[in-house]
């Protein structure tokens, strides 16, 4: 897990949310995984680090794969939330997840 994912996991625990499943493969035999998900609510979180630097998420191929993954998840009924490092650090990511989990509780 990246340091950013660990920070998000800390925010989840501090907010007393249900424990998410981590690195869940949602579309076998594809190897697409969610960083975090709540299976019973079909809510997934993707932490996209490196958005301001060259990373897999910012290359043409990486962006295309991310789109393919998100679209496949949507076809299966998932609500996928994608967060940048700034959104995790500021608390915006966890605030969004808290609201999403309340909506489907």
Secondary structure by P-SEA (a helix, b strand, c coil): ccaaaaaaaaaaaaacccccccccccccccccccccccccccbbbbbbcccccccccccaaaaaaaaaaaaaaaaaccbbbbbcaaaaaaaaaaaaaaaaaaaac
